[in-house]
Amino acid sequence: MTAKFCLLIPAKILQIEKRFPEKLKIWTTEYKKSELIEFGFSDYHLLKLSEFVQQSDVNSDLPKEIYDRYCVIDWGFCFPHPDIIKDILTYLAHIYIYGEVGLLKYWSDSLKRFPAIKISNAEHNFDDFLAYNLPLDEIFFFPLKQFHETD
């Protein structure tokens, strides 16, 4: 039983940017050179939300109507530095400014002994969170437009 970290990103991003999986791989590989990089950052899985919730170690209580709206970048046991997450969200906002992105720290337990993952109803500011101190099993959504930087 251990905690894992992932981002829920709008599936629309993959429709707009057809080469998103390849660009994400390049981006994470290039980021390895940064002093902010943590072990395992370039090891992630890009899944549809419906695939993510069907994994044996994920206990989910999410509405089925959002399954087609989100994909998951699952970093597993790696909890990226907040600056790295902010850079990723800025990159995503340049692709699709109108969506929302979710941050999730969840229990990984094949016996599913812990509360199911649910969407948080609380209002939060992104800057209040670090990946490793997120509350467990709650997805916190933030509008991508707050990460859009103008030139």
C-alpha positions in Angstrom: 0.0 0.0 0.0 1.6 3.2 -1.2 0.5 6.6 -2.6 0.8 7.5 -6.2 0.4 10.7 -8.2 -1.3 11.6 -11.5 -2.8 14.4 -13.5 -6.2 14.3 -15.3 -6.0 16.2 -18.5 -8.7 17.1 -20.9 -9.0 14.4 -23.7 -9.5 17.3 -26.1 -5.8 18.0 -25.8 -5.0 14.7 -27.6 -7.6 15.6 -30.3 -6.1 19.1 -30.9 -2.4 18.0 -30.6 -2.2 14.7 -32.4 1.4 14.2 -31.5 0.9 14.9 -27.8 2.2 11.5 -26.5 5.4 11.9 -28.5 5.8 15.6 -27.4 5.2 14.7 -23.8 7.9 12.0 -24.0 10.4 14.4 -25.5 9.5 17.0 -22.9 9.9 14.7 -19.9 13.2 13.4 -21.4 14.5 16.9 -21.8 13.4 17.9 -18.3 15.6 15.1 -16.9 18.5 17.5 -17.3 16.9 19.9 -14.8 18.0 20.1 -11.2 14.3 19.8 -10.2 13.9 16.4 -11.7 13.1 13.5 -9.4 13.7 9.8 -9.9 11.0 8.3 -12.1 9.7 11.5 -13.7 10.1 10.3 -17.3 8.4 7.0 -16.3 4.7 7.6 -16.6 1.7 6.1 -18.2 -0.7 8.0 -20.5 -4.1 6.4 -20.2 -7.8 7.1 -20.9 -9.6 7.7 -17.6 -11.7 4.6 -18.3 -8.5 2.5 -18.5 -7.1 4.2 -15.4 -10.1 3.4 -13.2 -10.1 -0.3 -14.3 -6.6 -0.9 -13.0 -6.5 -3.5 -10.2 -4.9 -1.0 -7.7 -7.4 1.9 -8.3 -10.5 2.3 -6.2 -12.7 4.8 -8.0 -16.2 6.4 -7.4 -16.1 8.7 -10.4 -19.1 9.5 -12.6 -18.9 7.5 -15.8 -19.9 10.6 -17.9 -16.4 12.1 -17.3 -14.6 9.0 -18.6 -14.5 10.3 -22.2 -13.6 13.8 -21.2 -10.2 13.0 -19.4 -7.0 11.2 -19.9 -4.5 10.4 -17.1 -0.8 11.0 -16.9 0.1 8.6 -14.1 3.5 9.1 -12.6 3.1 6.3 -10.1 5.3 6.8 -7.1 7.0 9.9 -8.5 5.8 13.2 -7.0 7.1 15.9 -9.4 8.3 19.3 -8.0 5.6 22.0 -8.1 7.6 24.0 -10.6 7.6 21.0 -13.0 3.8 20.5 -12.6 3.2 24.2 -13.3 5.4 24.0 -16.4 3.3 21.0 -17.6 0.1 22.9 -17.0 1.4 25.9 -18.8 2.3 23.7 -21.7 -1.2 22.2 -21.7 -2.9 25.6 -21.4 -1.1 26.6 -24.7 -2.8 23.7 -26.4 -6.3 24.0 -24.8 -7.0 26.9 -22.6 -10.7 26.1 -21.9 -10.3 22.8 -20.1 -9.7 21.9 -16.5 -6.9 19.7 -15.2 -7.1 17.5 -12.1 -4.4 16.7 -9.5 -4.8 13.4 -7.7 -2.8 11.6 -5.0 -4.3 8.1 -4.6 -3.8 5.0 -2.6 -2.4 2.1 -4.7 -3.8 -1.0 -3.1 -5.0 -4.1 -5.1 -7.4 -5.0 -2.2 -9.1 -1.6 -2.5 -9.3 -1.2 1.3 -9.3 2.6 1.2 -11.9 5.1 0.3 -12.7 5.4 -3.4 -11.3 8.3 -5.5 -13.8 11.1 -5.8 -14.0 14.6 -7.1 -13.4 17.3 -4.4 -16.1 20.0 -4.0 -13.8 22.3 -2.2 -12.4 25.5 -3.8 -8.6 25.6 -3.8 -5.8 27.5 -5.3 -3.2 25.6 -7.2 -0.4 27.3 -5.3 -1.7 25.8 -2.1 -0.7 22.3 -3.2 2.4 20.3 -3.6 2.0 16.9 -5.3 3.1 15.0 -2.1 0.9 16.9 0.3 -2.4 16.6 -1.6 -5.2 15.0 0.3 -5.6 11.4 -0.6 -8.2 10.1 -3.0 -9.7 13.4 -4.0 -9.3 15.0 -7.4 -8.8 18.7 -7.3 -9.7 20.5 -10.6 -8.1 23.7 -11.8 -8.9 25.7 -14.9 -6.1 25.6 -17.4 -6.7 29.3 -18.2 -5.0 30.3 -14.9 -1.8 28.7 -16.3 -1.9 30.4 -19.7 1.0 32.8 -20.0 0.8 35.6 -22.6 3.9 36.5 -24.6 
